[in-house]
Amino acid sequence: MDVKTLCLGALQLGDATGYEIKKMFEDGLFSHLHQASFGSIYPALARLEHEGLAISIPVAQEGRPDKKVYRLTAKGHEALVEALQSPPMPDRQRSDFLFILAFGHLLPPTRLRTIIEARIAWYRACIGRMESCDLSRHPPSVRLVNGLGLAVYRAAVEYLEMNLDAAVADEQPAQPFVAE
C-alpha cells in the first residue's frame, strides 16, 4: 500500500493530525501492519488535500502555531474503498531478528540465547497489549486482524521456546566460510 492509502485508512478511523497518524504506525493500530515516516506522511496528507480526498482544519494552540487536523472527505472514503479492492501484494518479512537468527551459528551460544529470549519477551509484551485492547466498538475486520496477530505471535513464542535449546546447543561458534 502506498502512504496515501495508509493515511486514508487512518483518517477513516477519525480526524487526526500528521503526528497522530504517525503514532498509529509507531505504537497504535497499524504498528504491526506497516511503517510510515513523518517524511512520507506529511507529503501524502498534502496530496490528499490537493486531490480533495481530505481537508485540513486549523486548530489554534496556545503559544504555538495552529496545528492541522485532517478529515476524510466522501471522495476520500470512496478512494479508500476502491484502493482496498486491489489484490494485496505478497507479505514481505523484514526483520533484523530473523537475519541474526540466520547467522546465529556464528554467535556465542550465550549471546544467541539472550537475543532469542529477548525476542520472546518482546512477543509476550505485544501479546499483552493486543489482549488488553477493547475491540468491542470496532468492526469484525479489526477484530480479525487483532486475532490473527495474536495467533502469529503466540505461535512464534511457542516455536522459539520449543527450539531455543537446540538453537544454542553448540559450544563454539561455527567458523565463517571463506572463499578460496
N, C-alpha and C positions, 0 to 999 in steps of 0.2 A: 504494500500500500504506500502511496505517496503521502507526504506530510500534510498536504491539503486535505486529503480524505481522513487522515487521522484527526486533524483539527475539527473537521465537520462532525466526526463521531463524538469528540469531546464536547462540542457545543450542543449536540443532540441531547446530552445529559443536563444541560442548563447553561446559562450565561457564565462566562469565565474570562478572566484576564489571561494574557500570554503566560504569566507566571503560574497561574493556577493550572493551566493546561500542562505546562512543563512538569509540575508536581504530580499530575496524573501519570506521567511516564516515569517518574523517579520512584515514587512510593505509593501510588494510588492504583486505581482500577486497571490502568494499562501497563503497569510496571513489569509484568511478566509477558507482555504481548509484543511490545515494540519499543524502540528508542527514538526520541526526538529531542534535538538540542534547541536552545534559545535561538541559535543561528539559523535554524530551519523553521521554527515555529512562527517567529515574527514575520518573515517574508511570506510564509504561507497564509497567515492571517491577513496581511495586506492584499494578497492576490484574491482571497475570498471576498474581502470587502470591495475591491475593484470590480469583481465579477458579479457583485450583487448577491453572493451566497451567504454573506454575513454582514452585519452592521456593527459599528462600534459606538458605544455610548460613553462620553466622557464623564468621569466621576471625580468630583473635587476631593482633594486630600489636604489636610492641614499642613502647611509648611512644605509641601511638595507639589510637583506638577500634577495635573489631572492624570488619572490612570484611565486606560481604555478597557471597557468591559465589552466583550464581543457577544453577539446574539445571532443565532442561526435564523435565516430568513426561510420562507416557504420554498423559495428556489434552492436554497442550500440543503433543505431537507430532501427535496427531490433529487438533487445531485448526489447526496449520500446514499439514498436508496438505489439509485442507478449504479453507483460505484460498487455497492455491496453485491450486486448481481453478477459481477465479473467473477470468473473462476479464480480462486486463490492460487497464488504462486506456491510451489512446494516450500514447506518449512525448512529453514536453514538454522542449524545449531551453531552458534558462535560462542565458544566457551574456553576461557583460559584454563579452567579446571580440567576439561577433557583433553586439552593439549598437553598439560602437565602429566595427566594420567597416561597418555600415550607414550611418554618417555619416562614414566615413573621408575622403570628398571634402572635408570641412570642415577637415581637419588638414593641416599642412605635410607634404609627401611624406616628408621625413626622419623625422618623428615616426611616421607611419603605417608606414613600413618598419621602424622599431625595434619597434613593437608587434607586427607580424606575425612578424618574426624571433624575438622573444622567445617568441611562442606556438609557433612551430616547434620551438624548443629545449625548451619545456615538453613538447610532444608526444613528442619524441625521448627525453626523460628518462622519461616514463611508459612508453614502449615498452620502454626498457631494463629498468625494474623489472618489467614484465609478462613479458618474455622470461626474466628470471632466476628467476622463480617455479618452484619444484619442485612440479609438479601431479601427479606420479605417484601419490600416495596419494589424490587427490581423484577424485570420480566424474566420468564423462564430461560431465555437465551443467556442472560448474565449468570444465572444460577448454574447453567450447563457449563459455562467457561470456568467458573469457580470450582465446580465439581471435577472437571477434567484436570485442572491444575492440581487439585488435592490428590487425585489418583496418581498423576505423574510423579509428584514429589514424594508421596508415600512409597511408591514403587522404587524410586531412586534410593530412599533411605533403607528400605528393606534389602535391596540388592547390594548396596555398599556395605551394610553391616554383615551380610552373609559372606561377602567376598573379601573383606578387609584383611583378615589374617593371611589368606592365600596371596594377596597382592603384595604384602610386605614380608613374605617368608624368607626371601634371600638375605643372607647375612652381609654380602658385599654388593655394592652397585655393579651392574654389568659394565664391561669396558666399552667405550664408544667405538663404533665402526669407523675405521679409517681406510679410505680407498688407497690402493697401492698404485 
